[in-house]
Amino acid sequence: MLTVHGVGKRYGNARVLEGLDLEFGKGVYGLLAPNGAGKTTLLKLLAGLLPPTEGEILYEGQPLAVLDERYRLILGYLPQRFGYYPNDTPLKYMQYLAAIKGMDRRKALSRSEELLDLVALGEVKHKKMKTFSGGMIQRVGIAQALLNDPRVLILDEPTAGLDPKERARFRSLLTQLGRQRTVILSTHVVSDVESAANEIVMLQGGKLWVKDHPEAICKLLAGRVYEAQLTDTEIEDFRTRYVLLGERSEPGGWKLRFAVEDGTVPADSWQGVEPGLEDVFLYVYRDRQPGNVPSGTIWGDEVRL
Amino acid sequence: MNKSSHRLPNSEPESNLLAFLPPVDYPSESEERRQVAGILETALPGRPSFLVYVTEMYRQIGFRHLFRDLTEIVFVLLLGIGVWIFTALFAMEQRNTELAYTFIFTVSPLLYLVVSVIFFAELRRRDTYAVEMSCRYNVYQLASLRMLMFAAVCLVLNALLVGLISAAYGRVDMLRGLLLSASSLMLFAAAFLYGMLRGKNAAMRYLWVVAWPMLNLVTAIAQPAFYHLLLMQVPLYVYALLFAAGVWGYIRQIRRMIAIRSGVLF
């Protein structure tokens, strides 16, 4: 169990995170927030790469600072910007990382090969990484994070650069991984976590806004998301009155997906739809200006939109 | 003792019973933390000794992974040796024994310096930092092991070069030359690493790199008699002690580097 207790982080005078209290057991946790909301900072704190300015992070009841090397032994981490040595082959790089992770050399070779096969890079394991695409590098990053069969796996935007097929493959891998360990990943691609995550953590102004099951979060917008077919003239009015969640061009006009304020009486032509996590994300973080608090609010223990 | 004397009268309401108890001084939060840290320290397995730790680290990582940039290191060392020999030849050409000792004392840290500076510059530049920091042996632990080995290799190379000077230029005492070289290298290395770990900006971190030759040069020019007395007349055991102090200081800095857990230095 990874426990975040009253954690805050400042960079100079800038407060990035404040008063976070979280618990992560076995399962997949998706960290959702717009860019600059402190996702990467929180993941670095959880990985022990940054010390919190206030509060503490515990693993199985012991502070990360005390566990130190013993925590890194059970940690797998993929940074947002995965660095590599361009002249290395993925196999050589994996073996290097296995060595500094303190793994047995014979095990390191077989494990590296096995993981490169898992991320579909087995056939290019002897090619230099400088010839790789962004997606291939990202897959090396995912594979290295699994090298030591970690109990805590922290992935910062793991699907960046992956094509749709690779994303689907990754989601399936994620579900399997979450059965036996704590997996925490950040993303701003909601579909990456909607089906795979057991719980979603959303931050707001550096504070925790909500941590719950995806279905429970979606219910926050239940009965308030609609689709409607509109003409060019009607669409501008909708844009100003409601929260736009999606639009696509159709013959003779537009199909709009939007959310309304609680208590709005829907028109007959509107079609009510089930809200998805992406709808909640777009609603909460709509028109977010620096310094402005997004539209979600917390009333005691209750989260409202 | 009568067992019943430990019992409180149970006819009284609980709140009244508590009033008889002496007030309890609850510890402050910092005291609680200190005590918890003490309990953990006692309960958790202790850190192995420095020697055991670095030996185990080397065994697990291996030479190939520790010196993955071996080609660059060898190239830089060869370049350093070239400069060393070139300046040594110049010093010997003057047929001046004092100059030869001055040279040995001042230039001995050169090899260590070039290898280390290039290593630290590379450490900041590369973008593998985050992923390496999350590994069991993080960037600083790897760096400390490398710095330890750099110092050892430079001690050996310096000894060979001093031997060369001594053989080629008969008036340099081999033992004095070796002790001068070794003590200057280790004192420089300890101060260099101290600056790197404690310096708040680049100027402070690299101050010693400029200060060392300047200090020697200025003393040699301003107070030649005193400087040469220091190099040629001071008993050898003093240099042996200086060498030991340098090694102690260096190991101390290496241990500090091993303990770094997070943040970007250098």
Interface residues (C-beta under 8 A of the other chain):
Chain A: K44 A47 G48 L49 L50 P51 Q62 A65 V66 D68 E69 R72 L73 L75 G76 Y77 L78 P79 R81 F82 G83 Y84 Y85 Q95 Y96 L97 A99 I100 K101 G102 R105 G141 Q144 N148
Chain B: A37 L40 L44 Q60 I61 G62 H65 R68 R126 D127 T128 Y129 A130 V131 E132 M133 S134 C135 R136 Y137 N138 L142 R261 S262 G263
